[in-house]
Amino acid sequence: MSNKTPVVIVLMGVSGCGKSTVSAELSRALGWPFRDADSFHPPANIDKMSRGVPLTDADRRPWLDAIAQWIDGRLARGAPGIVSCSALKRAYRRRIIKDRTRVGLVYLRGEIGLIAARLAKRTDHFMPAALLASQFEALEEPQPDEQPVVVSIEEGPARIAASIIAALGVPNPEETE
């Protein structure tokens, strides 16, 4: 990998945009480990969201710090990894990406109608569809200075993953076999 190729990929977007599904597909294609940001939440955050209560910035602080620590651990070892994180606000992205040059930011962009339809079908997640509007209200789309790869969620997970791999310039083991 060149010095510009990311060692860690952060997939961001609102709940229901496909972060976990696309991250799992990227993990499979690249052979990189994937960690879902939900696994970093303290139980109090999960309880709050399960009851339909949006998290505050204070609620998110330890969660974002834990994600940043995981990223730092990967970077320190030069070990690749993928993490999904809503990272809805620029301040959240600064907290987890900051000046970490070997971290690639991917924004999974989708329309509220498509995402609402996906959430309506989801039965195995603590995040209720009722919080989708608050997610879009909080969303600050990444700006060019954040160097995001912006991908539409209208394609299937394999196609989205392939376009992310190409955009980030990450060597794809599936293409070298």
MARLUM-439362 format. One record per atom (N, C-alpha, C): residue in three letters; chain; atom name; z, y, x. Coordinates in pm, whole numbers. Atoms other than C-alpha are relative to their C-alpha. Layout:
N
  rest  kette  atom      pz      py      px
   ALA      A    CA       Z       Y       X
...
END
This chain:
177
  rest  kette  atom      pz      py      px
   MET      A     N       0    -118      84
   MET      A    CA       0       0       0
   MET      A     C       0     124      88
   SER      A     N       0    -125     -74
   SER      A    CA     -75     351     121
   SER      A     C     127      77     -32
   ASN      A     N    -119     -81      24
   ASN      A    CA     196     616     140
   ASN      A     C      -5      75    -133
   LYS      A     N      12     -67     131
   LYS      A    CA      63     763    -186
   LYS      A     C      13     -99    -115
   THR      A     N     -12     101     104
   THR      A    CA      75     436    -376
   THR      A     C     146     -12     -41
   PRO      A     N    -139       9      42
   PRO      A    CA     387     419    -589
   PRO      A     C      62    -137      30
   VAL      A     N     -78     122     -18
   VAL      A    CA     656     165    -509
   VAL      A     C      68     -33    -133
   VAL      A     N     -62      16     131
   VAL      A    CA     820     220    -848
   VAL      A     C     -84      74    -103
   ILE      A     N      73     -62     112
   ILE      A    CA     642     291   -1176
   ILE      A     C      99      22    -114
   VAL      A     N     -82     -35     115
   VAL      A    CA     825     471   -1458
   VAL      A     C     -93      21    -119
   LEU      A     N      76     -18     124
   LEU      A    CA     674     429   -1805
   LEU      A     C      86      75     -99
   MET      A     N     -76     -84      91
   MET      A    CA     784     700   -2047
   MET      A     C     -74      19    -131
   GLY      A     N      55     -31     131
   GLY      A    CA     731     790   -2411
   GLY      A     C     106     -24    -106
   VAL      A     N     -94      15     111
   VAL      A    CA     897     789   -2749
   VAL      A     C      21    -147     -33
   SER      A     N     -29     136      44
   SER      A    CA    1054     480   -2899
   SER      A     C    -116     -53     -83
   GLY      A     N     108      62      76
   GLY      A    CA     789     243   -3030
   GLY      A     C    -138      21      58
   CYS      A     N     133     -25     -58
   CYS      A    CA     506     362   -2802
   CYS      A     C     -50    -119      81
   GLY      A     N      43     120     -72
   GLY      A    CA     500      26   -2622
   GLY      A     C      47      -7     143
   LYS      A     N     -49      -1    -139
   LYS      A    CA     698      97   -2305
   LYS      A     C      36    -140      49
   SER      A     N     -44     133     -43
   SER      A    CA     856    -248   -2291
   SER      A     C    -116     -99       6
   THR      A     N     113      92       6
   THR      A    CA     541    -435   -2390
   THR      A     C     -97      25     115
   VAL      A     N      93     -33    -109
   VAL      A    CA     318    -251   -2143
   VAL      A     C      65     -26     135
   SER      A     N     -71      28    -125
   SER      A    CA     582    -274   -1870
   SER      A     C       0    -149      31
   ALA      A     N       3     145     -19
   ALA      A    CA     602    -650   -1921
   ALA      A     C    -140     -46      43
   GLU      A     N     137      35     -38
   GLU      A    CA     222    -671   -1896
   GLU      A     C     -27      44     144
   LEU      A     N      14     -46    -139
   LEU      A    CA     226    -461   -1576
   LEU      A     C      74     -94      95
   SER      A     N     -81      91     -81
   SER      A    CA     501    -685   -1438
   SER      A     C     -74    -131      23
   ARG      A     N      76     125     -10
   ARG      A    CA     293    -994   -1511
   ARG      A     C    -121      18      91
   ALA      A     N     123     -21     -77
   ALA      A    CA     -26    -847   -1364
   ALA      A     C      27      27     148
   LEU      A     N     -27     -39    -138
   LEU      A    CA     133    -706   -1049
   LEU      A     C      98     -94      72
   GLY      A     N    -103      83     -60
   GLY      A    CA     411    -961    -995
   GLY      A     C     121      82      42
   TRP      A     N    -113     -88     -30
   TRP      A    CA     662    -674    -983
   TRP      A     C     109     -21    -104
   PRO      A     N    -108      11      99
   PRO      A    CA    1005    -693   -1148
   PRO      A     C       1     120     -93
   PHE      A     N      -8    -103     102
   PHE      A    CA    1054    -494   -1467
   PHE      A     C     142       9     -52
   ARG      A     N    -133     -25      58
   ARG      A    CA    1375    -339   -1593
   ARG      A     C     -16      97    -115
   ASP      A     N       6     -85     118
   ASP      A    CA    1395    -197   -1943
   ASP      A     C     116      98       5
   ALA      A     N    -105    -103      -7
   ALA      A    CA    1587     131   -1952
   ALA      A     C     111     -25    -101
   ASP      A     N    -106      29      97
   ASP      A    CA    1774      10   -2260
   ASP      A     C     114     -78      63
   SER      A     N    -104      81     -65
   SER      A    CA    1960    -229   -2029
   SER      A     C      97      84      82
   PHE      A     N     -88     -90     -74
   PHE      A    CA    2113      71   -1851
   PHE      A     C      96      77     -92
   HIS      A     N     -84     -75      94
   HIS      A    CA    2268     219   -2168
   HIS      A     C     140     -58      -8
   PRO      A     N    -135      50      27
   PRO      A    CA    2644     199   -2202
   PRO      A     C      10     -42    -148
   PRO      A     N     -13      48     138
   PRO      A    CA    2757      19   -2521
   PRO      A     C      18     114    -102
   ALA      A     N     -21    -111      94
   ALA      A    CA    2864     350   -2680
   ALA      A     C    -133      64     -41
   ASN      A     N     131     -57      33
   ASN      A    CA    2506     479   -2662
   ASN      A     C     -75     -90     -98
   ILE      A     N      69      94      87
   ILE      A    CA    2365     165   -2822
   ILE      A     C      62       3    -140
   ASP      A     N     -69     -10     129
   ASP      A    CA    2627     185   -3097
   ASP      A     C     -43     125     -74
   LYS      A     N      38    -127      62
   LYS      A    CA    2542     547   -3163
   LYS      A     C    -143      -8     -57
   MET      A     N     139      10      45
   MET      A    CA    2166     482   -3185
   MET      A     C     -13     -99    -114
   SER      A     N       5     101     107
   SER      A    CA    2223     172   -3400
   SER      A     C      41      60    -134
   ARG      A     N     -45     -66     122
   ARG      A    CA    2397     398   -3651
   ARG      A     C     -91     116     -39
   GLY      A     N      95    -105      32
   GLY      A    CA    2100     638   -3647
   GLY      A     C      41     137      51
   VAL      A     N     -48    -127     -55
   VAL      A    CA    2280     906   -3445
   VAL      A     C     -74      25     132
   PRO      A     N      70     -30    -125
   PRO      A    CA    2062    1073   -3179
   PRO      A     C      99      24     114
   LEU      A     N     -83     -21    -117
   LEU      A    CA    2206    1080   -2828
   LEU      A     C      -5     147      42
   THR      A     N      -4    -134     -57
   THR      A    CA    2313    1407   -2670
   THR      A     C     -36      -9     148
   ASP      A     N      27      -1    -143
   ASP      A    CA    2229    1514   -2317
   ASP      A     C     118     -58      77
   ALA      A     N    -119      56     -66
   ALA      A    CA    2588    1428   -2220
   ALA      A     C       1    -152     -10
   ASP      A     N      10     146      17
   ASP      A    CA    2536    1075   -2362
   ASP      A     C    -100     -59      99
   ARG      A     N     109      52     -83
   ARG      A    CA    2219    1036   -2158
   ARG      A     C      29       7     150
   ARG      A     N     -23     -23    -143
   ARG      A    CA    2359    1155   -1823
   ARG      A     C      33    -127      77
   PRO      A     N     -30     121     -78
   PRO      A    CA    2523     826   -1708
   PRO      A     C    -114    -102      -6
   TRP      A     N     115      90      15
   TRP      A    CA    2223     631   -1840
   TRP      A     C    -110      38      99
   LEU      A     N     103     -47     -92
   LEU      A    CA    1977     844   -1642
   LEU      A     C      42     -19     145
   ASP      A     N     -50      21    -136
   ASP      A    CA    2197     827   -1333
   ASP      A     C     -11    -146      42
   ALA      A     N      11     143     -31
   ALA      A    CA    2202     447   -1353
   ALA      A     C    -146     -38      28
   ILE      A     N     143      26     -24
   ILE      A    CA    1820     440   -1376
   ILE      A     C     -39      54     137
   ALA      A     N      31     -60    -130
   ALA      A    CA    1794     676   -1078
   ALA      A     C      56     -85     114
   GLN      A     N     -58      86    -103
   GLN      A    CA    2027     450    -877
   GLN      A     C     -83    -126      19
   TRP      A     N      85     120      -9
   TRP      A    CA    1811     148    -960
   TRP      A     C    -128      33      77
   ILE      A     N     122     -43     -69
   ILE      A    CA    1500     339    -848
   ILE      A     C      28      19     148
   ASP      A     N     -35     -22    -140
   ASP      A    CA    1673     448    -527
   ASP      A     C      19    -132      75
   GLY      A     N     -17     131     -62
   GLY      A    CA    1770      88    -454
   GLY      A     C    -133     -66      31
   ARG      A     N     134      58     -21
   ARG      A    CA    1410     -27    -496
   ARG      A     C     -68      71     117
   LEU      A     N      67     -78    -105
   LEU      A    CA    1279     256    -276
   LEU      A     C      61     -27     137
   ALA      A     N     -69      24    -128
   ALA      A    CA    1540     196      -5
   ALA      A     C     -44    -132      64
   ARG      A     N      43     131     -50
   ARG      A    CA    1426    -167      25
   ARG      A     C    -152     -11      11
   GLY      A     N     145      10       4
   GLY      A    CA    1057     -85     -17
   GLY      A     C     -46    -107     -96
   ALA      A     N      28     106      97
   ALA      A    CA    1068    -327    -309
   ALA      A     C     -60      61    -126
   PRO      A     N      62     -59     118
   PRO      A    CA     829    -252    -594
   PRO      A     C      79     -33    -127
   GLY      A     N     -65      23     128
   GLY      A    CA     954    -225    -949
   GLY      A     C     -58      88    -108
   ILE      A     N      47     -71     119
   ILE      A    CA     876    -105   -1298
   ILE      A     C     121      23     -88
   VAL      A     N    -107     -29      93
   VAL      A    CA    1118      68   -1530
   VAL      A     C     -57      82    -116
   SER      A     N      38     -78     117
   SER      A    CA    1063     192   -1883
   SER      A     C     117      92     -34
   CYS      A     N    -104     -97      34
   CYS      A    CA    1250     502   -1991
   CYS      A     C     -64     106     -88
   SER      A     N      59    -100      88
   SER      A    CA    1189     741   -2278
   SER      A     C     -27     130      76
   ALA      A     N      18    -118     -85
   ALA      A    CA    1237    1035   -2034
   ALA      A     C     -69     113     -76
   LEU      A     N      67     -94      90
   LEU      A    CA    1151    1270   -2318
   LEU      A     C      -3     144      50
   LYS      A     N      -8    -138     -47
   LYS      A    CA    1258    1591   -2148
   LYS      A     C     -28       8     149
   ARG      A     N      29     -22    -142
   ARG      A    CA    1144    1735   -1819
   ARG      A     C     126     -15      84
   ALA      A     N    -127      11     -74
   ALA      A    CA    1510    1758   -1711
   ALA      A     C      38    -146      23
   TYR      A     N     -29     142     -17
   TYR      A    CA    1549    1382   -1767
   TYR      A     C     -89     -60     109
   ARG      A     N      92      52    -101
   ARG      A    CA    1241    1309   -1559
   ARG      A     C      38      50     139
   ARG      A     N     -46     -53    -129
   ARG      A    CA    1370    1536   -1283
   ARG      A     C     119     -82      50
   ARG      A     N    -121      75     -39
   ARG      A    CA    1696    1341   -1285
   ARG      A     C     -36    -138      56
   ILE      A     N      32     135     -47
   ILE      A    CA    1528    1001   -1242
   ILE      A     C    -111      -5     104
   ILE      A     N     110       1     -96
   ILE      A    CA    1220    1098   -1038
   ILE      A     C      22     101     112
   LYS      A     N     -33    -107     -95
   LYS      A    CA    1318    1424    -867
   LYS      A     C    -109      13     105
   ASP      A     N      97     -12    -108
   ASP      A    CA    1149    1439    -527
   ASP      A     C     -33    -136      61
   ARG      A     N      31     135     -46
   ARG      A    CA    1103    1065    -498
   ARG      A     C    -152     -17       0
   THR      A     N     146      -5      -9
   THR      A    CA     744    1063    -372
   THR      A     C     -69    -132     -29
   ARG      A     N      63     131      21
   ARG      A    CA     681     691    -414
   ARG      A     C      25     -54    -140
   VAL      A     N     -21      36     140
   VAL      A    CA     747     694    -790
   VAL      A     C    -116      55     -81
   GLY      A     N     110     -41      86
   GLY      A    CA     455     701   -1032
   GLY      A     C      47      13    -143
   LEU      A     N     -36     -26     139
   LEU      A    CA     507     852   -1377
   LEU      A     C    -118     -30     -91
   VAL      A     N     103      33      99
   VAL      A    CA     310     706   -1668
   VAL      A     C      52      39    -137
   TYR      A     N     -36     -45     135
   TYR      A    CA     321     872   -2010
   TYR      A     C     -87     -74    -100
   LEU      A     N      70      71     106
   LEU      A    CA     229     646   -2301
   LEU      A     C      -2      91    -123
   ARG      A     N      14     -99     106
   ARG      A    CA      97     895   -2555
   ARG      A     C     -60     -63    -126
   GLY      A     N      51      50     127
   GLY      A    CA      50     815   -2921
   GLY      A     C      35      94    -114
   GLU      A     N     -23     -82     120
   GLU      A    CA      37     977   -3262
   GLU      A     C     118     -55     -78
   ILE      A     N    -120      38      74
   ILE      A    CA     347     971   -3480
   ILE      A     C     -29    -104    -108
   GLY      A     N      34      96     106
   GLY      A    CA     169     780   -3760
   GLY      A     C     -13    -142      53
   LEU      A     N      18     131     -62
   LEU      A    CA      68     492   -3532
   LEU      A     C     135     -58      44
   ILE      A     N    -129      47     -50
   ILE      A    CA     413     471   -3376
   ILE      A     C      94     -33    -116
   ALA      A     N     -83      28     118
   ALA      A    CA     589     491   -3714
   ALA      A     C     -37    -135     -60
   ALA      A     N      45     129      54
   ALA      A    CA     378     198   -3834
   ALA      A     C      50    -116      86
   ARG      A     N     -52     104     -90
   ARG      A    CA     478      -3   -3527
   ARG      A     C     149     -20     -19
   LEU      A     N    -146      10      17
   LEU      A    CA     846      78   -3572
   LEU      A     C      37     -67    -131
   ALA      A     N     -28      60     131
   ALA      A    CA     831     -26   -3938
   ALA      A     C      -7    -152       7
   LYS      A     N      15     146     -15
   LYS      A    CA     729    -377   -3824
   LYS      A     C     104     -60      94
   ARG      A     N     -94      49    -102
   ARG      A    CA     995    -402   -3552
   ARG      A     C     133     -34     -65
   THR      A     N    -126      44      60
   THR      A    CA    1304    -601   -3649
   THR      A     C     107     -33     103
   ASP      A     N     -93      50    -103
   ASP      A    CA    1466    -688   -3317
   ASP      A     C      47     109      95
   HIS      A     N     -38    -109     -89
   HIS      A    CA    1562    -347   -3180
   HIS      A     C     104      88     -67
   PHE      A     N    -108     -81      54
   PHE      A    CA    1866    -125   -3219
   PHE      A     C     -43     140     -41
   MET      A     N      45    -136      28
   MET      A    CA    1662     198   -3240
   MET      A     C     -69       5    -136
   PRO      A     N      62      -3     133
   PRO      A    CA    1592     272   -3608
   PRO      A     C    -118      96      -7
   ALA      A     N     119     -84      20
   ALA      A    CA    1261     420   -3721
   ALA      A     C      38     141     -43
   ALA      A     N     -44    -131      47
   ALA      A    CA    1459     707   -3873
   ALA      A     C      18     101     114
   LEU      A     N     -18     -91    -114
   LEU      A    CA    1512     850   -3523
   LEU      A     C    -132      43      65
   LEU      A     N     128     -32     -62
   LEU      A    CA    1139     875   -3446
   LEU      A     C     -29     150      -3
   ALA      A     N      26    -145      10
   ALA      A    CA    1111    1235   -3572
   ALA      A     C      80      76     105
   SER      A     N     -83     -69    -100
   SER      A    CA    1399    1339   -3345
   SER      A     C     -55     -23     141
   GLN      A     N      61      28    -131
   GLN      A    CA    1222    1173   -3052
   GLN      A     C    -118      95      24
   PHE      A     N     114     -90     -15
   PHE      A    CA     906    1375   -3114
   PHE      A     C      46     145      13
   GLU      A     N     -53    -137     -13
   GLU      A    CA    1113    1693   -3157
   GLU      A     C      52      26     140
   ALA      A     N     -55     -15    -135
   ALA      A    CA    1279    1633   -2820
   ALA      A     C    -106     -11     109
   LEU      A     N     103      29    -100
   LEU      A    CA     957    1531   -2643
   LEU      A     C     -57     127      63
   GLU      A     N      68    -100     -81
   GLU      A    CA     840    1763   -2367
   GLU      A     C    -103     -78      81
   GLU      A     N     102      79     -70
   GLU      A    CA     509    1614   -2258
   GLU      A     C      -4      40     147
   PRO      A     N       4     -32    -143
   PRO      A    CA     480    1588   -1880
   PRO      A     C    -115      95      31
   GLN      A     N      97    -101     -40
   GLN      A    CA     293    1872   -1715
   GLN      A     C     -71     -43     128
   PRO      A     N      77      39    -119
   PRO      A    CA      31    1853   -1438
   PRO      A     C      79      -3     130
   ASP      A     N     -77      -1    -125
   ASP      A    CA     285    1941   -1167
   ASP      A     C      88    -125      15
   GLU      A     N     -75     126      -6
   GLU      A    CA     467    1615   -1256
   GLU      A     C     -91    -117      38
   GLN      A     N     102      98     -36
   GLN      A    CA     145    1427   -1174
   GLN      A     C       7    -128     -83
   PRO      A     N      -7     121      83
   PRO      A    CA     163    1193   -1472
   PRO      A     C    -136     -65     -16
   VAL      A     N     117      71      50
   VAL      A    CA     -86     928   -1560
   VAL      A     C      24      -5    -151
   VAL      A     N     -14      -5     145
   VAL      A    CA    -140     985   -1933
   VAL      A     C     -94    -104     -60
   VAL      A     N      77     111      55
   VAL      A    CA    -255     680   -2128
   VAL      A     C      19      -5    -151
   SER      A     N      -8      17     144
   SER      A    CA    -337     648   -2496
   SER      A     C      51    -140     -32
   ILE      A     N     -54     131      37
   ILE      A    CA    -151     367   -2670
   ILE      A     C     -88     -72    -102
   GLU      A     N      86      61     101
   GLU      A    CA    -443     286   -2898
   GLU      A     C     -65    -130      46
   GLU      A     N      54     125     -53
   GLU      A    CA    -569       8   -2669
   GLU      A     C     109    -107       0
   GLY      A     N     -98     108     -11
   GLY      A    CA    -398    -329   -2629
   GLY      A     C      75       8     132
   PRO      A     N     -83      -7    -121
   PRO      A    CA    -126    -383   -2366
   PRO      A     C     -73     -37     130
   ALA      A     N      70      40    -122
   ALA      A    CA    -354    -561   -2116
   ALA      A     C     -95     109      47
   ARG      A     N      92    -110     -36
   ARG      A    CA    -610    -280   -2125
   ARG      A     C      76     120      51
   ILE      A     N     -83    -113     -44
   ILE      A    CA    -340     -15   -2096
   ILE      A     C      51     -27     141
   ALA      A     N     -51      36    -133
   ALA      A    CA    -187    -198   -1797
   ALA      A     C    -110      11     104
   ALA      A     N     112      -6     -96
   ALA      A    CA    -527    -230   -1628
   ALA      A     C     -36     145      32
   SER      A     N      34    -140     -27
   SER      A    CA    -595     142   -1668
   SER      A     C     110      68      82
   ILE      A     N    -110     -55     -81
   ILE      A    CA    -249     227   -1526
   ILE      A     C     -14     -44     145
   ILE      A     N      17      55    -136
   ILE      A    CA    -307       1   -1225
   ILE      A     C    -112      74      72
   ALA      A     N     114     -70     -60
   ALA      A    CA    -645     165   -1162
   ALA      A     C      34     146      30
   ALA      A     N     -32    -142     -17
   ALA      A    CA    -515     521   -1210
   ALA      A     C      99      24     114
   LEU      A     N    -101     -16    -105
   LEU      A    CA    -220     470    -973
   LEU      A     C     -47     -54     135
   GLY      A     N      50      55    -125
   GLY      A    CA    -426     286    -712
   GLY      A     C      86    -112      54
   VAL      A     N     -86     111     -42
   VAL      A    CA    -187      -7    -706
   VAL      A     C     -88    -124      16
   PRO      A     N      78     123     -16
   PRO      A    CA    -341    -322    -559
   PRO      A     C      36    -102    -108
   ASN      A     N     -21      95     108
   ASN      A    CA    -383    -570    -844
   ASN      A     C     -27    -141      51
   PRO      A     N      19     137     -51
   PRO      A    CA    -324    -930    -729
   PRO      A     C    -101     -81     -81
   GLU      A     N      94      76      83
   GLU      A    CA    -531   -1057   -1024
   GLU      A     C    -144      23      41
   GLU      A     N     137     -31     -39
   GLU      A    CA    -842    -886    -885
   GLU      A     C     -33     -53     139
   THR      A     N      24      50    -136
   THR      A    CA    -797   -1026    -532
   THR      A     C      -4    -151       6
   GLU      A     N      -1     148       0
   GLU      A    CA    -774   -1388    -638
   GLU      A     C    -141     -53     -12
END
